[in-house]
Amino acid sequence: MLGLIIFDEPTTSLSERETEKLFALIARLRARSIAIIYISHTLADVFRLCDDIKVLHDGEVVGTGATKTFTSVVIFISVWLESLRNRTR
């Protein structure tokens, strides 16, 4: 069965234990070839769960690529540079 599930800030109100249960569920879904879109400001979760990252700032893509090519610093700089570009427009 193929499918897609979108999680939008799913851990915001979860305890650490509940978050671990969610991550285990996501792992089972991925093992069944279900695609996951995971939206979060919690970068540790993104780095743990995602194969690819798309960084958005004010609705604009400011970075995209394989998770292994990103660090928290790269994401911060991408967003910061985009905000500087927006100020000069």
Phi, psi and omega in degrees: 000125176257152179186185181217133174233133179252125176250122181246105182050053188288340185264002186309316183247017181265149172285172178298319179296316179295323177298317179297321177296318177299315181297324176295320177297315179300320178298319178294320178296316179298321180296337177266015178064030175269126181286144181235130167252120185242113182256124183199149170268352181273095188297328178300321178294316180300312181295328181285323191259334195257144173275324182228153181234141170234118182264126179246145173220120183052040177080001180252140176286124179244358177188147178203147178159184178293141181306322183295345179268357183251153166228169177301324180294317180298318179296314179302314181295321178300314180291318180298315179297320178296321179294326176294318178300320180294329179289333182270356181275000000 
